[in-house]
Amino acid sequence: MKKEILSCKYDEVFGEKSVFNELQKKNFKIVSFCCSPQSITFLHYIEKKLNVHYRYNKVFEGVSEKKKMKIKYYVGKKNVDYSIKEKKILKLINKKQFREILFGRFKVYVVNANYLFNVLKKKISRNKNYLIS
């Protein structure tokens, strides 16, 4: 999969040609090691894909290796508390596609990318603020 991953585009972090799109296409397992599952960056890809109203594409410009570049990043609007609520993610744990595992004194969360996308697609279609309310 090295070729597919390296061919991903970086100009839109959560876009159709991003690493996150590849994770979903190949149904990768996403691992949250020793941190809350609300911190899974893949959640922002899902928010982008579902076009939530509390985030928007912001363009960042810079120079890398003497080359100008523009990168789109899906950021939260300033007037909204867009922080993902941990309790909403924990409710999705089902011991099969989304598991919580004790690793010593830490918790590890493992979830299939497509399960997370599909379940959140249903939840957000019913409540546009599902992740943040």
N, CA, C and O atoms as CSV, one atom per row, in Angstrom:
chain,resi,resn,atom,element,x,y,z
A,1,MET,N,N,0.818,-1.194,0.000
A,1,MET,CA,C,0.000,0.000,0.000
A,1,MET,C,C,0.868,1.268,0.000
A,1,MET,O,O,0.341,2.380,-0.028
A,2,LYS,N,N,2.156,1.104,0.030
A,2,LYS,CA,C,3.059,2.248,0.065
A,2,LYS,C,C,2.796,3.204,-1.098
A,2,LYS,O,O,2.780,4.420,-0.908
A,3,LYS,N,N,2.590,2.665,-2.289
A,3,LYS,CA,C,2.371,3.493,-3.473
A,3,LYS,C,C,1.094,4.329,-3.337
A,3,LYS,O,O,1.100,5.521,-3.645
A,4,GLU,N,N,0.004,3.714,-2.878
A,4,GLU,CA,C,-1.266,4.432,-2.719
A,4,GLU,C,C,-1.149,5.543,-1.678
A,4,GLU,O,O,-1.629,6.657,-1.886
A,5,ILE,N,N,-0.514,5.227,-0.569
A,5,ILE,CA,C,-0.373,6.214,0.506
A,5,ILE,C,C,0.502,7.378,0.050
A,5,ILE,O,O,0.167,8.537,0.295
A,6,LEU,N,N,1.613,7.080,-0.606
A,6,LEU,CA,C,2.520,8.138,-1.053
A,6,LEU,C,C,1.934,8.981,-2.187
A,6,LEU,O,O,2.377,10.107,-2.411
A,7,SER,N,N,0.944,8.447,-2.900
A,7,SER,CA,C,0.330,9.220,-3.988
A,7,SER,C,C,-0.808,10.116,-3.500
A,7,SER,O,O,-1.387,10.861,-4.291
A,8,CYS,N,N,-1.132,10.052,-2.219
A,8,CYS,CA,C,-2.181,10.903,-1.669
A,8,CYS,C,C,-1.760,12.365,-1.747
A,8,CYS,O,O,-0.575,12.686,-1.651
A,9,LYS,N,N,-2.718,13.229,-1.918
A,9,LYS,CA,C,-2.454,14.666,-2.028
A,9,LYS,C,C,-2.505,15.305,-0.650
A,9,LYS,O,O,-3.263,14.872,0.217
A,10,TYR,N,N,-1.710,16.319,-0.457
A,10,TYR,CA,C,-1.663,17.016,0.822
A,10,TYR,C,C,-2.327,18.384,0.755
A,10,TYR,O,O,-2.462,19.047,1.784
A,11,ASP,N,N,-2.745,18.825,-0.433
A,11,ASP,CA,C,-3.274,20.186,-0.570
A,11,ASP,C,C,-4.647,20.375,0.071
A,11,ASP,O,O,-5.033,21.502,0.380
A,12,GLU,N,N,-5.386,19.288,0.273
A,12,GLU,CA,C,-6.632,19.341,1.036
A,12,GLU,C,C,-6.589,18.177,2.021
A,12,GLU,O,O,-6.792,17.023,1.642
A,13,VAL,N,N,-6.328,18.488,3.275
A,13,VAL,CA,C,-6.018,17.481,4.289
A,13,VAL,C,C,-7.096,16.396,4.402
A,13,VAL,O,O,-6.770,15.222,4.580
A,14,PHE,N,N,-8.368,16.775,4.300
A,14,PHE,CA,C,-9.452,15.800,4.447
A,14,PHE,C,C,-10.211,15.589,3.140
A,14,PHE,O,O,-11.369,15.170,3.165
A,15,GLY,N,N,-9.586,15.868,2.007
A,15,GLY,CA,C,-10.242,15.795,0.707
A,15,GLY,C,C,-10.332,14.385,0.141
A,15,GLY,O,O,-9.944,13.405,0.778
A,16,GLU,N,N,-10.861,14.319,-1.086
A,16,GLU,CA,C,-11.089,13.034,-1.770
A,16,GLU,C,C,-9.789,12.302,-2.132
A,16,GLU,O,O,-9.808,11.094,-2.365
A,17,LYS,N,N,-8.684,13.009,-2.179
A,17,LYS,CA,C,-7.410,12.372,-2.535
A,17,LYS,C,C,-6.451,12.338,-1.346
A,17,LYS,O,O,-5.236,12.228,-1.516
A,18,SER,N,N,-7.011,12.433,-0.147
A,18,SER,CA,C,-6.197,12.481,1.071
A,18,SER,C,C,-5.909,11.091,1.620
A,18,SER,O,O,-6.503,10.100,1.194
A,19,VAL,N,N,-4.998,11.040,2.560
A,19,VAL,CA,C,-4.697,9.795,3.270
A,19,VAL,C,C,-5.955,9.286,3.980
A,19,VAL,O,O,-6.198,8.081,4.032
A,20,PHE,N,N,-6.742,10.197,4.519
A,20,PHE,CA,C,-7.948,9.793,5.245
A,20,PHE,C,C,-8.953,9.109,4.323
A,20,PHE,O,O,-9.633,8.170,4.737
A,21,ASN,N,N,-9.051,9.569,3.087
A,21,ASN,CA,C,-9.926,8.921,2.118
A,21,ASN,C,C,-9.434,7.505,1.829
A,21,ASN,O,O,-10.234,6.581,1.683
A,22,GLU,N,N,-8.119,7.341,1.749
A,22,GLU,CA,C,-7.540,6.006,1.554
A,22,GLU,C,C,-7.862,5.098,2.732
A,22,GLU,O,O,-8.176,3.922,2.547
A,23,LEU,N,N,-7.783,5.645,3.949
A,23,LEU,CA,C,-8.117,4.855,5.135
A,23,LEU,C,C,-9.538,4.322,5.046
A,23,LEU,O,O,-9.804,3.171,5.394
A,24,GLN,N,N,-10.444,5.165,4.578
A,24,GLN,CA,C,-11.839,4.729,4.456
A,24,GLN,C,C,-12.015,3.733,3.313
A,24,GLN,O,O,-12.678,2.710,3.480
A,25,LYS,N,N,-11.429,4.024,2.159
A,25,LYS,CA,C,-11.576,3.121,1.008
A,25,LYS,C,C,-11.100,1.712,1.334
A,25,LYS,O,O,-11.706,0.731,0.905
A,26,LYS,N,N,-10.021,1.617,2.088
A,26,LYS,CA,C,-9.438,0.309,2.413
A,26,LYS,C,C,-9.929,-0.223,3.763
A,26,LYS,O,O,-9.478,-1.275,4.217
A,27,ASN,N,N,-10.843,0.496,4.396
A,27,ASN,CA,C,-11.415,0.114,5.692
A,27,ASN,C,C,-10.329,-0.228,6.720
A,27,ASN,O,O,-10.363,-1.281,7.355
A,28,PHE,N,N,-9.384,0.671,6.862
A,28,PHE,CA,C,-8.317,0.502,7.847
A,28,PHE,C,C,-8.895,0.456,9.255
A,28,PHE,O,O,-9.999,0.939,9.507
A,29,LYS,N,N,-8.143,-0.121,10.146
A,29,LYS,CA,C,-8.457,-0.025,11.567
A,29,LYS,C,C,-7.789,1.241,12.085
A,29,LYS,O,O,-6.624,1.507,11.791
A,30,ILE,N,N,-8.525,2.003,12.845
A,30,ILE,CA,C,-8.003,3.220,13.438
A,30,ILE,C,C,-7.781,2.938,14.909
A,30,ILE,O,O,-8.668,2.432,15.596
A,31,VAL,N,N,-6.595,3.266,15.388
A,31,VAL,CA,C,-6.228,2.978,16.768
A,31,VAL,C,C,-6.002,4.290,17.512
A,31,VAL,O,O,-5.262,5.163,17.057
A,32,SER,N,N,-6.649,4.407,18.654
A,32,SER,CA,C,-6.453,5.551,19.544
A,32,SER,C,C,-5.766,5.000,20.781
A,32,SER,O,O,-6.407,4.392,21.638
A,33,PHE,N,N,-4.461,5.213,20.870
A,33,PHE,CA,C,-3.652,4.606,21.914
A,33,PHE,C,C,-3.418,5.606,23.038
A,33,PHE,O,O,-2.787,6.643,22.834
A,34,CYS,N,N,-3.924,5.293,24.214
A,34,CYS,CA,C,-3.706,6.104,25.417
A,34,CYS,C,C,-4.269,7.520,25.312
A,34,CYS,O,O,-3.775,8.430,25.978
A,35,CYS,N,N,-5.276,7.712,24.500
A,35,CYS,CA,C,-5.949,9.009,24.452
A,35,CYS,C,C,-7.425,8.774,24.127
A,35,CYS,O,O,-7.816,7.702,23.665
A,36,SER,N,N,-8.207,9.772,24.375
A,36,SER,CA,C,-9.647,9.659,24.174
A,36,SER,C,C,-9.984,9.427,22.703
A,36,SER,O,O,-9.320,9.977,21.825
A,37,PRO,N,N,-11.005,8.623,22.426
A,37,PRO,CA,C,-11.408,8.416,21.029
A,37,PRO,C,C,-11.991,9.685,20.393
A,37,PRO,O,O,-12.143,9.739,19.172
A,38,GLN,N,N,-12.316,10.690,21.182
A,38,GLN,CA,C,-12.789,11.951,20.608
A,38,GLN,C,C,-11.648,12.677,19.891
A,38,GLN,O,O,-11.884,13.629,19.146
A,39,SER,N,N,-10.417,12.228,20.115
A,39,SER,CA,C,-9.239,12.852,19.503
A,39,SER,C,C,-8.835,12.195,18.186
A,39,SER,O,O,-7.821,12.568,17.596
A,40,ILE,N,N,-9.603,11.239,17.727
A,40,ILE,CA,C,-9.286,10.553,16.473
A,40,ILE,C,C,-9.433,11.554,15.329
A,40,ILE,O,O,-10.531,12.049,15.076
A,41,THR,N,N,-8.348,11.850,14.648
A,41,THR,CA,C,-8.365,12.843,13.571
A,41,THR,C,C,-9.285,12.426,12.436
A,41,THR,O,O,-9.819,13.283,11.731
A,42,PHE,N,N,-9.479,11.142,12.248
A,42,PHE,CA,C,-10.379,10.638,11.213
A,42,PHE,C,C,-11.790,11.210,11.382
A,42,PHE,O,O,-12.535,11.310,10.408
A,43,LEU,N,N,-12.161,11.585,12.605
A,43,LEU,CA,C,-13.480,12.193,12.836
A,43,LEU,C,C,-13.636,13.495,12.054
A,43,LEU,O,O,-14.731,13.808,11.587
A,44,HIS,N,N,-12.553,14.255,11.906
A,44,HIS,CA,C,-12.628,15.502,11.141
A,44,HIS,C,C,-12.823,15.212,9.647
A,44,HIS,O,O,-13.483,15.971,8.937
A,45,TYR,N,N,-12.247,14.124,9.195
A,45,TYR,CA,C,-12.488,13.696,7.806
A,45,TYR,C,C,-13.972,13.384,7.615
A,45,TYR,O,O,-14.571,13.774,6.613
A,46,ILE,N,N,-14.555,12.684,8.576
A,46,ILE,CA,C,-15.985,12.356,8.496
A,46,ILE,C,C,-16.812,13.633,8.502
A,46,ILE,O,O,-17.748,13.772,7.714
A,47,GLU,N,N,-16.473,14.563,9.384
A,47,GLU,CA,C,-17.188,15.845,9.420
A,47,GLU,C,C,-17.099,16.546,8.068
A,47,GLU,O,O,-18.089,17.100,7.591
A,48,LYS,N,N,-15.939,16.526,7.459
A,48,LYS,CA,C,-15.750,17.153,6.147
A,48,LYS,C,C,-16.592,16.451,5.092
A,48,LYS,O,O,-17.286,17.093,4.304
A,49,LYS,N,N,-16.524,15.150,5.089
A,49,LYS,CA,C,-17.257,14.351,4.098
A,49,LYS,C,C,-18.765,14.583,4.220
A,49,LYS,O,O,-19.482,14.578,3.219
A,50,LEU,N,N,-19.236,14.786,5.447
A,50,LEU,CA,C,-20.664,15.002,5.683
A,50,LEU,C,C,-21.025,16.491,5.683
A,50,LEU,O,O,-22.183,16.857,5.885
A,51,ASN,N,N,-20.030,17.333,5.456
A,51,ASN,CA,C,-20.225,18.777,5.313
A,51,ASN,C,C,-20.974,19.393,6.499
A,51,ASN,O,O,-21.990,20.065,6.319
A,52,VAL,N,N,-20.465,19.159,7.701
A,52,VAL,CA,C,-21.107,19.735,8.889
A,52,VAL,C,C,-21.040,21.259,8.831
A,52,VAL,O,O,-20.107,21.822,8.259
A,53,HIS,N,N,-22.011,21.909,9.413
A,53,HIS,CA,C,-22.151,23.367,9.310
A,53,HIS,C,C,-21.194,24.136,10.218
A,53,HIS,O,O,-20.984,25.330,10.005
A,54,TYR,N,N,-20.617,23.494,11.210
A,54,TYR,CA,C,-19.790,24.199,12.189
A,54,TYR,C,C,-18.297,24.201,11.831
A,54,TYR,O,O,-17.474,24.668,12.619
A,55,ARG,N,N,-17.952,23.692,10.675
A,55,ARG,CA,C,-16.570,23.720,10.186
A,55,ARG,C,C,-16.555,24.261,8.757
A,55,ARG,O,O,-17.576,24.261,8.069
A,56,TYR,N,N,-15.398,24.715,8.330
A,56,TYR,CA,C,-15.240,25.205,6.957
A,56,TYR,C,C,-13.794,25.009,6.524
A,56,TYR,O,O,-12.904,24.845,7.358
A,57,ASN,N,N,-13.568,25.026,5.221
A,57,ASN,CA,C,-12.208,24.924,4.690
A,57,ASN,C,C,-11.508,26.255,4.845
A,57,ASN,O,O,-12.004,27.286,4.393
A,58,LYS,N,N,-10.376,26.229,5.473
A,58,LYS,CA,C,-9.532,27.414,5.595
A,58,LYS,C,C,-8.247,27.128,4.832
A,58,LYS,O,O,-7.669,26.047,4.945
A,59,VAL,N,N,-7.815,28.100,4.064
A,59,VAL,CA,C,-6.607,27.925,3.265
A,59,VAL,C,C,-5.419,28.520,4.011
A,59,VAL,O,O,-5.441,29.679,4.426
A,60,PHE,N,N,-4.392,27.709,4.170
A,60,PHE,CA,C,-3.138,28.142,4.770
A,60,PHE,C,C,-2.098,28.197,3.654
A,60,PHE,O,O,-1.988,27.277,2.843
A,61,GLU,N,N,-1.345,29.277,3.627
A,61,GLU,CA,C,-0.312,29.433,2.611
A,61,GLU,C,C,1.059,29.457,3.274
A,61,GLU,O,O,1.219,29.963,4.385
A,62,GLY,N,N,2.029,28.909,2.585
A,62,GLY,CA,C,3.380,28.901,3.114
A,62,GLY,C,C,4.381,28.542,2.042
A,62,GLY,O,O,4.047,28.430,0.863
A,63,VAL,N,N,5.615,28.364,2.473
A,63,VAL,CA,C,6.693,28.002,1.559
A,63,VAL,C,C,7.365,26.754,2.103
A,63,VAL,O,O,7.705,26.681,3.284
A,64,SER,N,N,7.552,25.779,1.233
A,64,SER,CA,C,8.250,24.553,1.592
A,64,SER,C,C,9.271,24.272,0.506
A,64,SER,O,O,8.928,24.195,-0.674
A,65,GLU,N,N,10.522,24.119,0.903
A,65,GLU,CA,C,11.601,23.857,-0.053
A,65,GLU,C,C,11.575,24.872,-1.200
A,65,GLU,O,O,11.707,24.514,-2.371
A,66,LYS,N,N,11.400,26.162,-0.829
A,66,LYS,CA,C,11.384,27.291,-1.768
A,66,LYS,C,C,10.233,27.214,-2.774
A,66,LYS,O,O,10.294,27.810,-3.849
A,67,LYS,N,N,9.197,26.480,-2.414
A,67,LYS,CA,C,8.042,26.329,-3.285
A,67,LYS,C,C,6.803,26.815,-2.525
A,67,LYS,O,O,6.554,26.393,-1.396
A,68,LYS,N,N,6.032,27.705,-3.156
A,68,LYS,CA,C,4.800,28.183,-2.530
A,68,LYS,C,C,3.783,27.059,-2.520
A,68,LYS,O,O,3.680,26.270,-3.460
A,69,MET,N,N,3.032,27.011,-1.425
A,69,MET,CA,C,2.011,25.983,-1.333
A,69,MET,C,C,0.781,26.517,-0.611
A,69,MET,O,O,0.867,27.432,0.208
A,70,LYS,N,N,-0.361,25.925,-0.935
A,70,LYS,CA,C,-1.620,26.233,-0.267
A,70,LYS,C,C,-2.205,24.915,0.215
A,70,LYS,O,O,-2.235,23.926,-0.517
A,71,ILE,N,N,-2.666,24.920,1.457
A,71,ILE,CA,C,-3.262,23.717,2.027
A,71,ILE,C,C,-4.616,24.081,2.608
A,71,ILE,O,O,-4.745,25.065,3.336
A,72,LYS,N,N,-5.642,23.267,2.278
A,72,LYS,CA,C,-6.982,23.456,2.843
A,72,LYS,C,C,-7.112,22.546,4.063
A,72,LYS,O,O,-6.825,21.350,4.009
A,73,TYR,N,N,-7.547,23.148,5.149
A,73,TYR,CA,C,-7.765,22.394,6.381
A,73,TYR,C,C,-9.168,22.715,6.880
A,73,TYR,O,O,-9.583,23.874,6.866
A,74,TYR,N,N,-9.887,21.714,7.313
A,74,TYR,CA,C,-11.288,21.860,7.737
A,74,TYR,C,C,-11.298,22.273,9.207
A,74,TYR,O,O,-11.152,21.431,10.093
A,75,VAL,N,N,-11.468,23.557,9.459
A,75,VAL,CA,C,-11.377,24.102,10.815
A,75,VAL,C,C,-12.754,24.436,11.367
A,75,VAL,O,O,-13.724,24.562,10.620
A,76,GLY,N,N,-12.823,24.578,12.684
A,76,GLY,CA,C,-14.071,24.941,13.344
A,76,GLY,C,C,-14.313,26.443,13.324
A,76,GLY,O,O,-13.379,27.243,13.383
A,77,LYS,N,N,-15.582,26.804,13.240
A,77,LYS,CA,C,-15.954,28.217,13.272
A,77,LYS,C,C,-15.756,28.759,14.681
A,77,LYS,O,O,-15.994,28.058,15.664
A,78,LYS,N,N,-15.323,30.004,14.770
A,78,LYS,CA,C,-14.998,30.612,16.060
A,78,LYS,C,C,-16.212,30.787,16.967
A,78,LYS,O,O,-16.076,30.724,18.189
A,79,ASN,N,N,-17.379,31.002,16.404
A,79,ASN,CA,C,-18.561,31.296,17.218
A,79,ASN,C,C,-19.307,30.036,17.673
A,79,ASN,O,O,-20.418,30.138,18.194
A,80,VAL,N,N,-18.719,28.864,17.485
A,80,VAL,CA,C,-19.377,27.594,17.826
A,80,VAL,C,C,-18.425,26.750,18.665
A,80,VAL,O,O,-17.223,26.717,18.399
A,81,ASP,N,N,-18.960,26.063,19.685
A,81,ASP,CA,C,-18.156,25.082,20.414
A,81,ASP,C,C,-18.174,23.799,19.572
A,81,ASP,O,O,-19.099,22.995,19.682
A,82,TYR,N,N,-17.175,23.618,18.755
A,82,TYR,CA,C,-17.115,22.504,17.812
A,82,TYR,C,C,-16.332,21.311,18.360
A,82,TYR,O,O,-15.985,20.399,17.608
A,83,SER,N,N,-16.056,21.312,19.655
A,83,SER,CA,C,-15.314,20.188,20.234
A,83,SER,C,C,-16.199,18.940,20.252
A,83,SER,O,O,-17.361,18.983,20.656
A,84,ILE,N,N,-15.621,17.848,19.809
A,84,ILE,CA,C,-16.345,16.579,19.752
A,84,ILE,C,C,-16.515,16.053,21.167
A,84,ILE,O,O,-15.567,16.032,21.952
A,85,LYS,N,N,-17.711,15.637,21.478
A,85,LYS,CA,C,-18.032,15.152,22.821
A,85,LYS,C,C,-17.678,13.671,22.945
A,85,LYS,O,O,-18.146,12.833,22.174
A,86,GLU,N,N,-16.846,13.377,23.930
A,86,GLU,CA,C,-16.368,12.013,24.140
A,86,GLU,C,C,-17.515,11.017,24.325
A,86,GLU,O,O,-17.467,9.905,23.799
A,87,LYS,N,N,-18.541,11.417,25.069
A,87,LYS,CA,C,-19.653,10.494,25.351
A,87,LYS,C,C,-20.333,10.024,24.066
A,87,LYS,O,O,-20.835,8.901,24.012
A,88,LYS,N,N,-20.356,10.866,23.029
A,88,LYS,CA,C,-20.978,10.485,21.756
A,88,LYS,C,C,-20.169,9.391,21.067
A,88,LYS,O,O,-20.735,8.483,20.458
A,89,ILE,N,N,-18.861,9.479,21.165
A,89,ILE,CA,C,-18.003,8.471,20.538
A,89,ILE,C,C,-18.041,7.170,21.341
A,89,ILE,O,O,-18.101,6.084,20.766
A,90,LEU,N,N,-18.006,7.284,22.664
A,90,LEU,CA,C,-18.035,6.080,23.506
A,90,LEU,C,C,-19.322,5.282,23.324
A,90,LEU,O,O,-19.312,4.060,23.477
A,91,LYS,N,N,-20.414,5.940,23.006
A,91,LYS,CA,C,-21.692,5.239,22.769
A,91,LYS,C,C,-21.630,4.322,21.545
A,91,LYS,O,O,-22.457,3.421,21.405
A,92,LEU,N,N,-20.669,4.543,20.672
A,92,LEU,CA,C,-20.565,3.767,19.436
A,92,LEU,C,C,-19.818,2.455,19.619
A,92,LEU,O,O,-19.814,1.609,18.725
A,93,ILE,N,N,-19.186,2.282,20.775
A,93,ILE,CA,C,-18.428,1.052,21.046
A,93,ILE,C,C,-19.394,-0.123,21.070
A,93,ILE,O,O,-20.400,-0.101,21.779
A,94,ASN,N,N,-19.075,-1.148,20.290
A,94,ASN,CA,C,-19.968,-2.305,20.187
A,94,ASN,C,C,-19.254,-3.647,20.340
A,94,ASN,O,O,-19.859,-4.693,20.106
A,95,LYS,N,N,-18.011,-3.634,20.720
A,95,LYS,CA,C,-17.192,-4.824,20.984
A,95,LYS,C,C,-16.852,-5.643,19.731
A,95,LYS,O,O,-16.195,-6.679,19.835
A,96,LYS,N,N,-17.288,-5.194,18.560
A,96,LYS,CA,C,-16.927,-5.890,17.338
A,96,LYS,C,C,-16.172,-4.943,16.397
A,96,LYS,O,O,-14.966,-5.097,16.205
A,97,GLN,N,N,-16.874,-3.966,15.812
A,97,GLN,CA,C,-16.211,-3.021,14.909
A,97,GLN,C,C,-15.532,-1.870,15.652
A,97,GLN,O,O,-14.664,-1.192,15.102
A,98,PHE,N,N,-15.935,-1.657,16.901
A,98,PHE,CA,C,-15.346,-0.581,17.710
A,98,PHE,C,C,-15.144,-1.156,19.108
A,98,PHE,O,O,-16.104,-1.468,19.814
A,99,ARG,N,N,-13.874,-1.290,19.493
A,99,ARG,CA,C,-13.569,-1.937,20.769
A,99,ARG,C,C,-12.766,-1.022,21.683
A,99,ARG,O,O,-11.998,-0.168,21.240
A,100,GLU,N,N,-12.976,-1.237,22.968
A,100,GLU,CA,C,-12.168,-0.598,24.005
A,100,GLU,C,C,-11.381,-1.714,24.670
A,100,GLU,O,O,-11.960,-2.695,25.137
A,101,ILE,N,N,-10.065,-1.566,24.715
A,101,ILE,CA,C,-9.197,-2.618,25.236
A,101,ILE,C,C,-8.293,-2.017,26.309
A,101,ILE,O,O,-7.718,-0.946,26.119
A,102,LEU,N,N,-8.173,-2.715,27.438
A,102,LEU,CA,C,-7.234,-2.266,28.463
A,102,LEU,C,C,-5.827,-2.717,28.084
A,102,LEU,O,O,-5.601,-3.875,27.732
A,103,PHE,N,N,-4.900,-1.787,28.163
A,103,PHE,CA,C,-3.507,-2.042,27.848
A,103,PHE,C,C,-2.719,-1.572,29.061
A,103,PHE,O,O,-2.298,-0.417,29.138
A,104,GLY,N,N,-2.525,-2.490,30.009
A,104,GLY,CA,C,-1.938,-2.080,31.283
A,104,GLY,C,C,-2.922,-1.159,31.989
A,104,GLY,O,O,-4.072,-1.533,32.220
A,105,ARG,N,N,-2.479,0.026,32.326
A,105,ARG,CA,C,-3.392,0.973,32.986
A,105,ARG,C,C,-4.012,1.967,32.000
A,105,ARG,O,O,-4.691,2.910,32.407
A,106,PHE,N,N,-3.775,1.753,30.706
A,106,PHE,CA,C,-4.297,2.634,29.667
A,106,PHE,C,C,-5.410,1.955,28.882
A,106,PHE,O,O,-5.541,0.731,28.893
A,107,LYS,N,N,-6.192,2.754,28.216
A,107,LYS,CA,C,-7.213,2.231,27.310
A,107,LYS,C,C,-6.768,2.478,25.879
A,107,LYS,O,O,-6.168,3.504,25.556
A,108,VAL,N,N,-7.079,1.509,25.038
A,108,VAL,CA,C,-6.828,1.606,23.610
A,108,VAL,C,C,-8.171,1.405,22.919
A,108,VAL,O,O,-8.936,0.510,23.281
A,109,TYR,N,N,-8.451,2.235,21.929
A,109,TYR,CA,C,-9.687,2.122,21.170
A,109,TYR,C,C,-9.322,1.737,19.749
A,109,TYR,O,O,-8.425,2.328,19.147
A,110,VAL,N,N,-10.021,0.742,19.212
A,110,VAL,CA,C,-9.791,0.262,17.853
A,110,VAL,C,C,-11.126,0.252,17.133
A,110,VAL,O,O,-12.111,-0.304,17.619
A,111,VAL,N,N,-11.138,0.884,15.959
A,111,VAL,CA,C,-12.400,0.976,15.218
A,111,VAL,C,C,-12.130,0.812,13.729
A,111,VAL,O,O,-11.116,1.287,13.218
A,112,ASN,N,N,-13.042,0.138,13.037
A,112,ASN,CA,C,-12.978,0.044,11.584
A,112,ASN,C,C,-13.408,1.379,10.993
A,112,ASN,O,O,-14.421,1.943,11.405
A,113,ALA,N,N,-12.650,1.883,10.037
A,113,ALA,CA,C,-12.933,3.193,9.436
A,113,ALA,C,C,-14.346,3.257,8.853
A,113,ALA,O,O,-15.050,4.247,9.051
A,114,ASN,N,N,-14.761,2.226,8.146
A,114,ASN,CA,C,-16.091,2.264,7.515
A,114,ASN,C,C,-17.219,2.187,8.536
A,114,ASN,O,O,-18.258,2.824,8.364
A,115,TYR,N,N,-17.023,1.420,9.583
A,115,TYR,CA,C,-18.032,1.377,10.634
A,115,TYR,C,C,-18.220,2.768,11.227
A,115,TYR,O,O,-19.349,3.237,11.365
A,116,LEU,N,N,-17.126,3.424,11.574
A,116,LEU,CA,C,-17.204,4.747,12.177
A,116,LEU,C,C,-17.872,5.735,11.223
A,116,LEU,O,O,-18.730,6.516,11.636
A,117,PHE,N,N,-17.484,5.702,9.960
A,117,PHE,CA,C,-18.091,6.598,8.977
A,117,PHE,C,C,-19.590,6.344,8.833
A,117,PHE,O,O,-20.393,7.274,8.905
A,118,ASN,N,N,-19.961,5.084,8.631
A,118,ASN,CA,C,-21.369,4.759,8.370
A,118,ASN,C,C,-22.275,5.057,9.553
A,118,ASN,O,O,-23.379,5.574,9.386
A,119,VAL,N,N,-21.806,4.731,10.741
A,119,VAL,CA,C,-22.629,4.969,11.930
A,119,VAL,C,C,-22.789,6.481,12.167
A,119,VAL,O,O,-23.876,6.943,12.514
A,120,LEU,N,N,-21.714,7.239,11.980
A,120,LEU,CA,C,-21.808,8.691,12.184
A,120,LEU,C,C,-22.609,9.368,11.073
A,120,LEU,O,O,-23.265,10.383,11.307
A,121,LYS,N,N,-22.557,8.816,9.885
A,121,LYS,CA,C,-23.377,9.351,8.785
A,121,LYS,C,C,-24.859,9.275,9.153
A,121,LYS,O,O,-25.609,10.226,8.931
A,122,LYS,N,N,-25.272,8.153,9.708
A,122,LYS,CA,C,-26.673,7.995,10.135
A,122,LYS,C,C,-27.011,8.955,11.275
A,122,LYS,O,O,-28.052,9.612,11.254
A,123,LYS,N,N,-26.132,9.030,12.260
A,123,LYS,CA,C,-26.392,9.888,13.425
A,123,LYS,C,C,-26.455,11.363,13.011
A,123,LYS,O,O,-27.344,12.094,13.446
A,124,ILE,N,N,-25.517,11.792,12.175
A,124,ILE,CA,C,-25.467,13.202,11.772
A,124,ILE,C,C,-26.611,13.549,10.819
A,124,ILE,O,O,-27.060,14.694,10.793
A,125,SER,N,N,-27.087,12.578,10.034
A,125,SER,CA,C,-28.240,12.854,9.152
A,125,SER,C,C,-29.505,13.126,9.978
A,125,SER,O,O,-30.393,13.860,9.546
A,126,ARG,N,N,-29.569,12.524,11.169
A,126,ARG,CA,C,-30.721,12.756,12.065
A,126,ARG,C,C,-30.532,13.988,12.958
A,126,ARG,O,O,-31.501,14.659,13.313
A,127,ASN,N,N,-29.293,14.273,13.313
A,127,ASN,CA,C,-28.981,15.415,14.188
A,127,ASN,C,C,-27.673,16.033,13.716
A,127,ASN,O,O,-26.597,15.491,13.970
A,128,LYS,N,N,-27.766,17.169,13.030
A,128,LYS,CA,C,-26.582,17.785,12.421
A,128,LYS,C,C,-25.509,18.155,13.437
A,128,LYS,O,O,-24.350,18.345,13.066
A,129,ASN,N,N,-25.875,18.260,14.716
A,129,ASN,CA,C,-24.922,18.581,15.770
A,129,ASN,C,C,-24.553,17.376,16.624
A,129,ASN,O,O,-24.064,17.537,17.742
A,130,TYR,N,N,-24.777,16.186,16.116
A,130,TYR,CA,C,-24.597,14.978,16.926
A,130,TYR,C,C,-23.245,14.944,17.652
A,130,TYR,O,O,-23.205,14.676,18.853
A,131,LEU,N,N,-22.171,15.201,16.966
A,131,LEU,CA,C,-20.848,15.077,17.574
A,131,LEU,C,C,-20.526,16.184,18.582
A,131,LEU,O,O,-19.687,15.995,19.462
A,132,ILE,N,N,-21.176,17.315,18.459
A,132,ILE,CA,C,-20.803,18.461,19.299
A,132,ILE,C,C,-21.859,18.844,20.344
A,132,ILE,O,O,-21.669,19.794,21.104
A,133,SER,N,N,-22.961,18.107,20.378
A,133,SER,CA,C,-24.014,18.467,21.350
A,133,SER,C,C,-24.066,17.515,22.529
A,133,SER,O,O,-24.893,17.686,23.424
